[in-house]
């Protein structure tokens, strides 16, 4: 029987109604949406400014794109909008083709995403290995930090497109440094890191950025020549023939993107169409990767499952519609999604409230947003990029994984910074595929040649099939290599069930495991242990055992037990259950 594919539209709402929408959940979604809306306000503005757009275009992206992506999509928890990762690829598009070029590229990227969802290509993210994702993410974070240096320091220099040129340009124009901007940006950066270290209940952006704006106002009052650059004195818009400073008050309005065209930057000839298509492919690729990775992270935090194809379709629609209201590239956003989960959000209603909250801010508080200093926004982006880089995880891969995986990660970092993310991901996927085929060929040769047995190796004891699983114990048999292409699919079935007290993961037929497989296996084990189950790994072969030892798996997971034989694993789990039962009975009797 052929399995029925999940629906592409409104699958998150379907899952919400199946789980039940109670009054309590409704109120939690309402509160979470307001909190995330307030938190994402400065982020939306900062991302837009750094991409060469006006601050209100970032807010419009979160209002229109975020609403459509959340309402139609396949994740109950995901919050979408502009993200820091897009800055690196959007800024060159704006420089070469103007605002209209970026909006048209976004529309075309939306078409690509929509078609990817219709073709059910969401699962292809499983074939991008973790070192590749970590490498290009670190490269994007490093590029974002470099691009913010001129604004943070108040350096006046000609605009550049490439990251390497930006480093050279800022360095050669350090004589133009504005120490007022530097003070405001430095204060913002230090305050954000300090706030995160000591206070976690309230987001630092809600406190630090208003303080940065206050510092800028005080400096301007003391001496007008000291005034740092702000949103109000940097951005000028023409609305109905009237010049408006800062962020225009009012809701996003409908307009055709090509009406914003600059004839010197955008023309419909072969050269510009080629640039447009290439830009659209980059936007679609980054949006799909970031959206699906964010949805997977939300699943791990909540114990749920998203519909990847539904997410591609919804973000395709969001990117097709947002440009008609002044918005640009939209994708899932990890900081917003994490904030939504931490605030108690449980359904797409939180995403809708997030967008409505931003709309109300634009309608009633646009004037006050003009006081935000540009250097403070740059400090915020550098702060976000630092945590986006996940430096500790990247170092762990380089230090503990195979040399080939560490090299892949570093290669993706360099290619992302030096060229772009499309080249980095393409090269990373090709290299990891070649390395995987090489490793599998070595395993095949070992199976078909006679070699002297390793006296020091501990053999995996044979088992009598079929395996008889005692009541109350979950049994998961993993077969085949746990590599980047199969690990997500394999580990997806390992989850707790009511009435179970223990779980056995049979790894006798797992010849190899890479860093992606190890990461997903660890995540699955964490889900079992959080549910109160005792976890056992049985029959781990020498190759995976080497990976476990190099990564310090036993030290970081002390509660996970290892056995060579399944029957011994079952026996010990049953004994553990009996001991716990006797202890509870003795405690009850003594009381």
C-alpha positions in Angstrom: 0.0 0.0 0.0 1.4 3.4 -1.0 1.5 5.8 1.9 -0.5 9.0 1.6 1.7 12.1 1.5 0.9 14.7 4.1 -1.0 17.9 2.9 1.1 20.8 1.7 -1.2 23.6 3.0 -2.2 24.4 6.6 -0.6 21.2 8.0 0.5 23.1 11.2 -3.1 24.2 11.8 -4.3 20.6 11.2 -1.8 19.3 13.8 -2.9 22.1 16.2 -6.6 21.1 16.0 -5.7 17.5 16.4 -3.8 18.3 19.6 -6.7 20.5 20.7 -6.9 24.3 20.9 -7.8 25.1 24.5 -8.4 28.5 26.2 -5.1 28.1 28.0 -3.2 27.4 24.8 -4.9 30.3 23.1 -3.7 32.7 25.8 -0.2 31.3 25.8 0.0 31.8 22.0 -1.3 35.3 22.4 1.4 36.2 25.0 4.2 34.4 23.0 3.3 36.2 19.8 3.5 39.6 21.5 6.8 38.8 23.2 8.3 37.6 19.9 6.9 40.6 18.0 8.7 43.0 20.4 11.9 41.0 20.3 12.0 40.7 16.5 11.4 44.5 15.9 15.0 45.6 16.2 16.2 42.5 14.5 14.0 43.1 11.4 15.2 46.7 11.2 18.9 45.7 11.6 18.8 43.0 9.0 17.1 45.3 6.5 19.6 48.1 7.0 22.6 45.8 6.7 21.1 44.3 3.4 21.0 47.8 1.9 17.3 48.3 2.5 15.3 50.7 4.6 14.4 49.7 8.2 10.7 49.6 7.5 11.2 47.1 4.7 12.5 44.6 7.3 9.4 45.2 9.4 7.2 44.8 6.4 8.9 41.5 5.6 8.1 40.2 9.1 4.5 41.4 8.9 3.6 40.1 5.5 6.1 37.3 4.9 6.1 36.1 8.6 2.3 36.0 8.6 1.9 34.0 5.4 4.7 31.6 6.2 3.4 30.8 9.7 -0.3 30.7 8.7 0.1 28.3 5.7 3.2 26.4 6.8 4.0 23.0 8.3 5.6 23.8 11.6 3.5 24.7 14.7 6.3 26.7 16.3 8.3 28.4 13.6 8.4 32.2 13.4 9.7 33.6 10.0 11.1 36.9 8.8 14.4 38.4 7.6 17.5 36.8 9.1 21.2 37.7 9.4 22.2 34.9 7.0 20.6 36.8 4.1 22.8 39.9 4.5 25.8 38.4 2.7 23.9 37.6 -0.5 21.3 40.4 -0.5 23.8 43.3 -0.2 25.5 42.6 -3.5 22.1 42.2 -5.2 21.0 45.7 -4.0 24.3 47.2 -5.1 24.2 45.6 -8.6 20.4 45.7 -9.4 18.9 48.1 -6.9 15.8 47.6 -4.6 13.6 46.5 -7.5 16.1 43.9 -8.5 16.1 42.4 -5.0 12.3 42.4 -4.8 12.0 40.7 -8.2 14.7 38.1 -7.2 12.8 37.4 -4.0 9.6 36.8 -6.0 11.4 34.4 -8.3 13.0 32.7 -5.3 9.4 32.3 -4.0 8.4 30.5 -7.2 11.4 28.1 -6.8 10.5 27.4 -3.2 6.9 26.7 -4.1 7.9 24.3 -6.8 10.3 22.6 -4.5 7.5 22.0 -2.0 5.1 20.7 -4.8 7.8 18.3 -5.9 8.2 17.1 -2.3 11.9 18.0 -2.1 11.9 18.9 1.6 13.7 15.7 2.7 16.7 16.5 0.6 18.0 18.6 3.5 18.9 15.2 5.1 21.6 14.8 2.5 23.5 18.0 3.5 25.9 16.8 6.3 26.3 18.6 9.6 29.9 19.8 8.9 28.7 21.5 5.7 25.8 23.2 7.5 28.0 24.2 10.4 30.7 25.5 8.0 28.6 27.7 5.9 26.7 29.0 8.9 30.0 30.0 10.6 31.1 31.5 7.3 28.0 33.6 7.1 28.3 34.7 10.7 31.9 35.8 10.1 30.8 37.7 7.0 28.1 39.5 8.9 30.6 40.6 11.5 32.9 42.0 8.9 30.1 43.8 7.1 29.1 45.6 10.4 32.5 46.9 11.3 32.2 50.2 9.3 28.9 51.0 10.9 30.0 50.0 14.4 33.1 52.2 14.1 31.5 55.0 12.2 34.0 54.6 9.3 33.2 56.5 6.1 34.3 54.6 3.0 33.1 53.7 -0.5 30.6 50.8 -0.7 31.9 47.3 -1.5 30.4 44.0 -2.6 32.9 41.4 -1.6 33.9 40.6 2.0 37.6 40.7 1.3 37.3 44.1 -0.3 35.3 45.3 2.8 38.1 44.4 5.2 40.6 46.3 3.0 38.3 49.3 2.7 37.6 49.6 6.4 41.3 49.3 7.2 42.4 51.9 4.7 39.8 54.4 5.9 40.3 54.1 9.6 41.2 57.8 9.7 37.5 58.6 9.2 36.5 56.7 12.4 33.7 58.5 14.3 34.4 57.9 18.0 30.8 58.8 19.0 29.5 55.9 16.9 32.3 53.7 18.2 31.3 54.5 21.8 27.6 53.7 21.2 28.4 50.5 19.3 30.9 49.4 21.9 28.4 50.0 24.7 25.7 48.1 22.9 28.0 45.1 22.2 29.4 44.9 25.7 26.0 45.4 27.3 24.3 42.6 25.3 27.0 40.1 26.2 26.9 41.1 29.8 23.1 41.0 29.9 23.0 37.5 28.4 25.5 36.2 31.0 23.6 37.4 34.0 20.0 37.8 33.0 18.1 35.3 30.8 14.4 36.0 31.6 14.1 39.3 29.7 15.7 39.6 26.2 18.6 42.0 26.3 17.5 43.8 23.1 14.5 45.2 24.9 16.7 47.0 27.5 20.1 47.5 25.8 18.9 49.2 22.6 16.7 51.8 24.4 19.8 52.6 26.6 21.9 52.9 23.4 19.4 55.4 22.0 19.4 57.3 25.3 23.2 57.5 25.2 23.1 58.8 21.6 20.5 61.5 22.6 22.6 62.6 25.6 25.8 62.9 23.5 23.9 65.0 20.9 22.5 67.3 23.7 26.0 67.8 25.2 27.5 68.7 21.8 25.6 68.6 18.4 28.9 67.7 16.7 29.0 64.4 18.7 25.7 63.1 17.4 26.0 59.5 16.3 24.2 58.3 13.2 20.6 57.2 13.9 17.7 55.7 11.9 16.0 59.1 11.8 18.9 61.1 10.3 20.2 58.4 8.0 17.0 57.3 6.2 14.9 59.7 4.1 11.7 58.5 2.3 9.5 60.4 -0.2 5.8 59.7 0.6 3.3 61.4 -1.7 5.9 64.1 -2.5 6.7 64.7 1.2 10.1 64.0 2.6 9.9 61.8 5.7 12.8 61.1 8.0 13.2 57.7 9.7 10.4 55.2 9.5 7.2 56.3 7.8 4.1 55.9 9.9 1.5 53.6 8.4 0.8 50.1 7.2 2.6 48.5 4.3 0.9 49.3 1.1 0.6 47.4 -2.2 2.8 48.4 -5.1 4.5 46.6 -8.0 8.2 46.0 -7.3 9.2 47.1 -10.8 7.9 50.6 -10.1 10.9 51.1 -7.9 13.3 50.2 -10.7 16.4 52.3 -11.3 16.9 52.3 -15.1 20.7 52.3 -14.6 20.7 49.2 -12.4 17.8 47.0 -13.7 17.0 46.2 -17.4 15.4 43.2 -18.9 18.2 42.1 -21.1 20.1 38.8 -21.0 22.8 40.0 -18.6 20.4 41.3 -16.0 18.0 38.3 -16.3 21.0 36.0 -15.7 21.9 38.0 -12.6 18.3 37.9 -11.5 18.0 34.1 -11.8 21.3 33.5 -10.1 20.3 35.8 -7.2 16.9 34.0 -7.0 18.6 30.6 -6.8 20.8 31.8 -3.9 17.9 33.2 -2.0 15.8 30.1 -2.5 18.6 27.8 -1.5 19.4 29.7 1.7 15.7 30.2 2.6 15.0 26.5 2.2 18.1 25.4 4.2 17.6 27.9 7.0 13.8 27.3 7.2 14.1 23.5 7.4 17.0 23.6 9.8 15.0 25.9 12.1 12.0 23.6 11.9 14.2 20.6 12.8 15.5 22.6 15.8 11.9 23.4 16.9 11.0 19.7 16.6 13.9 18.8 18.9 12.9 21.4 21.5 9.2 20.4 21.5 9.2 16.7 20.6 7.0 17.3 17.5 7.4 16.8 13.8 7.0 19.4 11.1 6.0 19.0 7.4 9.1 20.0 5.4 7.3 20.2 2.1 4.6 22.3 3.7 7.3 24.7 5.0 8.7 25.1 1.5 5.3 25.8 0.0 4.4 28.4 2.7 7.8 30.2 2.4 7.4 30.1 -1.4 4.1 32.0 -1.0 5.6 34.4 1.5 8.5 35.3 -0.8 6.1 35.7 -3.7 3.7 38.1 -1.9 6.0 40.1 0.4 7.7 42.1 -2.4 4.4 43.6 -3.4 4.3 45.3 0.0 7.9 46.3 0.2 9.2 43.1 1.9 12.1 41.0 0.8 13.6 37.5 1.5 11.8 35.5 4.2 12.9 32.3 6.0 12.5 30.5 9.3 14.4 32.3 12.1 16.0 30.3 14.9 16.1 33.2 17.5 12.5 34.1 17.0 11.4 30.4 16.9 13.3 29.7 20.1 11.8 32.7 21.8 8.4 31.6 20.8 8.9 28.1 22.3 10.4 29.6 25.5 7.4 32.0 25.8 4.9 29.1 25.6 3.8 29.3 21.9 2.1 26.1 20.7 0.5 26.9 17.3 0.6 29.1 14.2 -1.5 31.6 16.1 1.6 32.9 17.8 3.2 33.6 14.4 0.1 35.5 13.4 0.1 37.6 16.6 3.8 38.3 16.1 3.1 39.9 12.7 0.1 41.8 14.0 2.1 43.2 17.0 4.7 44.5 14.5 2.0 46.2 12.5 0.7 48.0 15.5 4.2 49.2 16.4 4.6 50.7 12.9 1.2 52.4 13.2 1.7 53.9 16.6 5.4 54.0 17.5 7.2 54.7 14.2 8.5 58.1 15.4 10.3 56.6 18.5 12.1 54.0 16.4 14.0 56.8 14.6 16.0 57.4 17.8 17.8 54.0 17.5 21.5 54.5 16.7 22.9 52.8 13.6 26.1 51.7 15.6 23.8 50.1 18.2 22.1 48.1 15.4 25.5 47.0 14.1 26.5 45.9 17.6 23.2 43.9 17.9 24.0 42.1 14.6 27.6 41.3 15.7 26.1 39.9 18.9 23.7 37.7 17.0 26.3 36.6 14.5 28.6 35.4 17.3 26.0 33.1 18.7 24.8 32.1 15.2 28.3 30.9 14.5 28.1 28.1 17.2 31.9 28.3 17.6 31.9 25.6 20.3 30.2 23.1 18.1 32.4 23.8 15.1 35.5 23.4 17.3 34.1 20.1 18.7 33.7 18.8 15.1 37.3 19.8 14.2 38.7 18.4 17.4 36.8 15.1 17.7 35.5 14.1 14.3 37.4 12.5 11.4 39.9 14.8 9.7 37.9 14.8 6.5 34.9 16.2 8.3 36.9 18.9 10.0 38.5 19.8 6.6 35.0 19.9 5.0 33.8 22.4 7.7 36.9 24.7 7.2 36.6 24.5 3.5 32.9 25.6 3.7 33.9 28.5 5.9 36.6 29.8 3.5 34.4 29.3 0.4 31.4 31.1 2.0 33.6 34.1 3.0 35.7 34.3 -0.1 33.0 33.4 -2.7 29.4 32.7 -1.6 27.2 30.1 0.2 26.0 28.4 -3.0 29.5 27.5 -4.0 30.3 26.5 -0.4 27.3 24.2 -0.1 27.8 22.7 -3.5 31.5 21.9 -2.9 30.7 20.6 0.6 28.0 18.2 -0.6 30.3 16.9 -3.4 33.2 16.4 -1.0 31.2 14.7 1.7 29.6 12.4 -1.0 33.0 11.4 -2.3 34.4 10.8 1.2 31.3 8.7 2.1 31.7 6.6 -1.0 35.4 6.1 -0.2 34.6 5.0 3.3 31.9 2.6 2.2 34.3 1.1 -0.4 36.8 0.5 2.4 34.1 -1.3 4.4 33.2 -3.4 1.4 36.8 -4.4 0.9 37.1 -5.5 4.5 34.1 -7.7 4.2 35.4 -9.5 1.1 39.0 -10.1 2.1 40.5 -12.5 4.6 42.4 -10.8 7.4 44.0 -11.9 10.6 41.6 -11.3 13.5 42.4 -8.4 15.8 43.2 -10.1 19.1 42.5 -6.9 21.1 39.1 -6.3 19.5 36.0 -7.2 21.4 33.7 -9.2 19.1 30.0 -8.5 18.9 28.2 -11.6 20.1 25.6 -13.2 17.8 21.9 -13.1 18.7 19.1 -15.6 18.1 16.4 -14.1 15.9 13.7 -13.0 16.3 14.4 -10.9 19.3 12.0 -11.3 22.2 11.5 -7.9 23.8 10.3 -7.9 27.4 7.2 -5.8 28.2 7.9 -2.2 29.1 11.1 -2.0 27.0 11.3 -0.2 23.7 13.5 -1.9 21.1 15.0 0.0 18.2 17.0 -1.9 15.6 19.3 0.4 13.5 20.5 -1.0 10.2 23.0 0.5 7.9 25.4 3.4 8.0 24.4 6.4 10.1 25.7 9.0 7.8 24.3 12.5 6.8 21.9 11.1 4.2 20.2 8.5 6.3 20.6 9.5 9.9 17.6 11.9 10.0 15.3 9.3 8.6 16.6 6.5 10.8 16.7 8.5 14.1 13.2 9.9 13.5 11.5 6.7 14.7 13.4 6.7 18.1 11.0 8.4 20.5 9.5 7.6 23.9 6.1 5.9 24.3 3.7 5.8 27.3 4.3 2.8 29.7 7.9 2.2 28.8 10.7 2.3 31.4 13.7 1.4 29.2 14.9 1.6 25.7 17.4 -0.6 23.8 19.0 0.7 20.6 20.5 -2.2 18.7 23.5 -1.1 16.7 24.9 -4.5 15.7 24.3 -3.7 12.0 25.7 -0.2 12.0 29.1 -0.4 10.3 29.9 3.4 10.5 28.6 6.7 11.9 29.6 10.3 11.1 29.2 13.5 13.0 25.7 14.1 11.7 24.6 10.6 12.7 26.2 11.1 16.2 24.5 14.4 16.7 21.1 13.0 15.8 21.6 9.9 17.8 22.5 12.0 20.8 19.4 14.1 20.3 17.2 11.0 20.2 18.8 9.6 23.3 18.2 12.9 25.1 14.5 12.7 24.2 14.3 9.2 25.7 16.2 10.1 28.9 14.1 13.3 29.4 11.0 11.0 29.3 12.5 9.0 32.2 13.7 6.0 30.3 16.9 4.1 30.9 18.8 3.9 27.6 21.1 1.1 26.4 23.2 0.8 23.3 23.8 -2.8 22.3 26.4 -4.3 19.9 28.3 -1.2 19.0 30.9 -2.1 16.4 34.6 -1.0 16.5 34.2 1.8 13.8 31.3 3.6 15.6 32.9 3.0 19.0 36.0 4.9 17.8 33.8 7.8 16.9 32.0 7.7 20.3 35.4 7.6 22.1 36.8 10.5 20.1 33.7 12.7 20.7 33.7 11.8 24.5 30.2 10.3 24.2 30.4 8.2 27.4 31.6 11.3 29.4 28.8 13.5 28.1 26.1 10.7 28.4 27.0 8.9 31.7 23.5 7.4 32.1 23.7 5.5 28.7 24.9 1.9 29.2 26.7 -0.3 26.6 26.3 -4.0 26.2 27.5 -6.5 23.6 24.6 -8.9 23.9 20.9 -8.0 23.7 19.8 -10.6 26.2 22.2 -9.1 28.8 20.8 -5.6 28.0 17.2 -6.8 28.6 18.2 -8.6 31.8 19.9 -5.6 33.3 17.0 -3.3 32.4 14.6 -5.7 34.1 16.8 -5.9 37.2 17.0 -2.1 37.3 13.2 -1.9 37.1 12.8 -4.4 39.9 15.3 -2.4 42.1 13.4 0.8 41.5 10.1 -1.0 42.3 11.5 -2.4 45.6 13.0 0.9 46.6 9.6 2.7 46.1 7.8 -0.1 48.0 10.3 0.2 50.9 9.9 3.9 51.0 6.1 3.6 51.0 6.2 1.0 53.8 8.6 3.2 56.0 6.3 6.2 55.6 
